[in-house]
Amino acid sequence: MSVVTLRTPRLTIEGRSRAGNETWFRVPELGVSLDIGRCPDTLVGLQHIFITHAHLDHALGVPFYAAQRRLFKLGPGEVFVPAETVDDYRALMAIHERMEGTDYPVHFVPMGPGQTHKLRRDLSVRAHRATHRVPANAWEFTETRHRLKAELAGLPGGELARLRHQGHEVETRFERPILFYSGDTDGRIFETSPALFEAEVLMLECSFTGRGEEERSRRYTHIHLSEIVAQADRFRNERIILTHFSLRDRPETIHRRVYRELPAFLRERVLLALPAPFTSFNP
């Protein structure tokens, strides 16, 4: 399964994602990895790893990540996990340390729904609860921006500088959601986390695409393509990246089904985490 590179106007998203096999995505502009899969070398240098849930196709590489960072003297990375799972991750690392006769410094950051964490001056992350068979988080990344207060619009630069010098606040701060990553979930997330509809880029799982697979999708708590179609009018995202397709389906089959089912106004904003030429619907 080849690595896919997807580009939006502001972000580069590199990775691979097939249900039950491996899922990870690197976003260099944000300096983060979304899930870790088996931990390819390209993720070792990243300081921030965001694990959605503990299934091995998403999280197997956590011990290897810690070990490689120790080998290359990179210091402990930060691995963000659902709060319910942090003790088990720490116990897992303790087992590896005991078996291997060494120590693997890694900092686990437990986060529950609604909690936020500042990654850098202009970037924060918020945890959302995904609806899956085990505790799972979706991750929303927000950018901090500043804009001039409305009542000061039109003032010359010199006057604004004078006000700043006198200690007046001339700008207001606001957050803009730039990326929402659902991880594994089912369609209930559309109601529990409506913030996903507002992010500049939405990465949304779509494990099942075939007609007649709706019940299977519900049984395994994944999203079926028909559920995305049913929400079509709610998506205000600039780009929507569909991920985590079933290995049962060939890329050309998935591409054909998504083209057939999605309305044109939504299809033109959609990218697929599949190898070229099945990434988009543009000629």
Residue, then its C-alpha position, 0 to 999 in steps of 0.5 A: m500500500s503506497v503512501v499518498t500525498l494530498r495537498t489543500p490550499r494550506l496543508t500537505i497531508e502525507g500518509r496511508s490509511r486502509a481499515g484494519n491494515e494501517t493508518w497514519f498521516r503526517v501534516p508538516e505545516l502543523g508538525v503533527s502526526l495523526d495516528i501512527g500506524r506501524c511508525p514509518d521513519t518519517l514520523v520519528g522526528l515529529q514531537h507531537i503524535f495524536i492517537t485516536h484510539a488503541h486499535l493496532d492499525h492506528a497505534l502499533g508504532v507507539p513503542f517503536y516511536a519512543a525507541q527510535r527517538r531514544l536511539f537518535k537522542l531526540g528526547p521524549g516525544e508527546v503522544f496524545v491519547p484518550a484519557e481512559t487509555v493513558d494508564d494502559y499506554r504507560a503500562l505497555m511502555a513499562i513492559h517494553e522497558r522491562m523486556e528490553g532492559t532499557d528506558y524509553p522516555v515518552h510523554f503521554v498526554p491524556m485528553g478527554p472530550g472538550q479539553t484543549h492543549k496549546l501546541r505553539r503560540d498560534l496553534s491549539v488542539r481540542a479533543h472530541r469524543a469519537t463514537h467507536r467500539v473503544p475509547a476514541n478521540a477525534w482531534e480539532f486543530t485551531e489557529t489563533r488569529h488577530r484582527l483589528k477591533a471594529e471600532l478602530a477600523g479606518l484609523p491611520g497607522g500612527e494613531l494605532a501605534r499611539l494607542r498600543h503604546q498607551g497600553h490599549e488593546v487594538e486587536t481581538r483574538f479569535e480561533r479558526p478551525i483549520l483541521f478536524y480529524s475524525g479517526d475511526t467513528d460512526g455517523r453519530i459524530f455528526e451530531t456529537s461534534p458538529a464542529l467537524f462541519e466548520a473546519e477548513v479541512l475535514m479528514l473523515e473516515c469512510s470505511f464502507t462505500g458499497r450499497g448493502e453494507e450499511e448494516r455491516s458499517r453500523r455493526y463495526t461502528h464505522i461510517h458508510l458513504s450513504e451517511i455522508v451523502a445524507q449530511a451533504d448540505r451541512f459541510r462547509n469545509e473547503r476540503i474534505i478528505l475521505t480516509h480508512f476505506s475497506l481493504r475489500d475494495r479496489p481503489e477504482t471501485i471506491h472512486r467509482r462509488v464515491y463519484r456516483e453517490l456524492p452530489a456534484f457540489l460536494r464531490e468537487r471539494v472531496l479528496l480520497a486517501l487513495p493512490a493516483p489517479f484515484t485521489s480526486f475527481n478533477p479531470 
